[in-house]
Amino acid sequence: MDSDKRVTAGFSEFFPPPCETPPPPPDCQEPTLDISVNGDALEFDKGRFEVAAGSEVVLCFNNVSNISQHNWVLCKAGKKDLCAERGLEAGPDNGWVQPDDPDVIAHTRLLKPGQMGAVRFTAPLSGTYQFVCTFPGHNFTMFGNFVVTQ
């Protein structure tokens, strides 16, 4: 780079195609429960659910965040942080959920920003369980109670 250089550039307008929003999963057409996030804040838009023991539950999770990946994991009572710790060990290839974790009752897949996912499961015995996002660090603010009645 001892001498002046000449560069010629051509410019043209580029309009990327609009993002197509994929259709919601079939289970999200008529879910039993639905949940989302409060924008880009690390919090669910609901902190509590109540269902009857033994009922068929279809939970639809709409990740409306523009920047963060999230999941929804239902855990046994008092085990949300342990499930999140095990999720760290499981890593991103497992969606931050330990395969066959004995404290996980049900979970969605890891959702990218703008994605929806659903999980279908039978409500466990009566009691208060916890739900949480197990993406690293999210468990400190993204959790709630899942109350199962008789």
C-alpha positions in Angstrom: 0.0 0.0 0.0 2.8 2.4 -1.0 0.7 4.3 -3.6 -2.8 5.6 -4.2 -5.3 3.0 -5.3 -8.5 3.4 -7.3 -11.6 1.5 -6.5 -14.8 1.5 -8.5 -18.0 0.3 -6.9 -21.5 -0.1 -8.3 -24.6 0.2 -6.1 -28.1 -1.0 -6.6 -31.1 -1.1 -4.4 -31.8 -4.3 -2.6 -35.1 -5.1 -1.1 -35.0 -8.4 0.8 -38.1 -10.5 0.6 -40.5 -10.0 3.5 -40.2 -12.5 6.3 -42.8 -15.1 6.2 -44.3 -16.0 9.5 -44.7 -19.8 9.6 -48.2 -21.0 10.4 -48.8 -22.0 14.0 -48.4 -25.7 14.9 -51.6 -27.7 14.6 -51.9 -27.9 18.4 -51.9 -24.1 18.6 -55.2 -23.9 16.7 -57.2 -24.6 19.8 -54.9 -24.8 22.8 -56.0 -25.4 26.3 -53.4 -22.9 27.6 -51.4 -20.2 25.9 -48.4 -18.3 27.0 -46.0 -15.8 25.5 -43.2 -13.4 26.7 -43.4 -9.7 27.5 -41.5 -8.5 24.4 -37.8 -8.7 24.9 -38.0 -8.7 28.7 -36.9 -12.0 30.2 -40.4 -12.8 31.6 -43.4 -14.8 30.7 -46.6 -12.9 30.1 -48.4 -15.2 32.6 -47.1 -16.3 36.0 -49.8 -18.9 36.9 -51.9 -21.6 35.3 -54.6 -23.8 36.9 -55.8 -27.1 35.5 -57.5 -30.2 36.7 -55.5 -33.3 37.6 -55.6 -35.9 34.8 -56.8 -33.4 32.2 -55.3 -33.3 28.7 -53.3 -30.1 28.4 -52.2 -28.5 25.1 -49.9 -25.5 25.9 -49.0 -23.2 23.0 -46.0 -21.0 23.5 -45.6 -17.9 21.3 -42.1 -16.5 21.5 -42.7 -12.9 20.4 -39.2 -11.8 21.5 -37.2 -10.1 18.7 -33.9 -11.3 20.2 -34.1 -14.2 22.6 -34.6 -17.9 22.3 -36.9 -19.4 24.9 -38.5 -22.7 26.0 -41.2 -23.6 28.4 -40.4 -26.4 30.9 -42.8 -27.9 33.5 -40.9 -29.2 36.5 -41.8 -30.9 39.7 -42.3 -28.7 42.7 -39.2 -26.9 43.9 -37.1 -28.3 41.0 -37.0 -25.4 38.5 -33.5 -24.3 39.2 -32.2 -27.9 39.3 -33.8 -28.4 35.9 -32.2 -25.3 34.6 -28.8 -26.4 35.9 -29.2 -29.8 34.2 -30.2 -27.9 31.1 -26.9 -26.1 31.1 -25.1 -29.5 31.2 -27.3 -30.7 28.3 -26.4 -27.7 26.2 -27.9 -26.1 23.1 -28.1 -29.4 21.1 -30.7 -30.6 23.6 -32.6 -27.3 23.7 -31.2 -26.6 27.2 -33.3 -29.5 28.6 -31.6 -32.6 30.0 -32.9 -35.7 28.1 -34.9 -37.9 30.5 -34.6 -35.5 33.4 -36.7 -37.1 36.1 -37.9 -33.7 37.3 -39.2 -32.5 33.9 -42.9 -33.3 33.4 -43.3 -31.7 29.9 -41.5 -29.1 27.7 -41.6 -27.3 24.4 -38.7 -27.3 22.1 -36.3 -24.3 22.1 -38.0 -21.5 20.2 -36.2 -18.9 18.1 -37.5 -15.3 18.2 -40.9 -15.2 16.5 -41.5 -19.0 16.6 -44.4 -20.8 18.2 -44.4 -24.3 19.7 -46.7 -26.6 21.5 -46.6 -29.4 24.0 -49.3 -31.9 24.8 -49.4 -33.7 28.1 -51.6 -35.1 30.8 -51.8 -32.9 34.0 -50.1 -34.7 36.9 -51.5 -35.3 40.4 -52.9 -32.3 42.3 -50.2 -29.9 43.6 -48.2 -26.8 42.7 -45.6 -27.4 40.1 -43.3 -24.8 38.5 -42.7 -23.8 34.9 -39.5 -22.1 33.7 -37.4 -21.2 30.7 -34.1 -23.1 30.9 -32.2 -21.1 28.4 -29.0 -20.1 30.3 -29.7 -17.4 32.9 -33.4 -17.0 32.0 -34.6 -19.2 35.0 -33.9 -16.3 37.4 -36.8 -14.2 36.0 -38.8 -16.5 33.7 -40.8 -18.8 35.8 -44.3 -19.3 37.3 -46.6 -21.7 39.1 -48.6 -24.5 37.5 -51.4 -25.4 39.9 -53.1 -28.7 39.5 -56.5 -29.1 41.3 -58.4 -32.3 42.2 
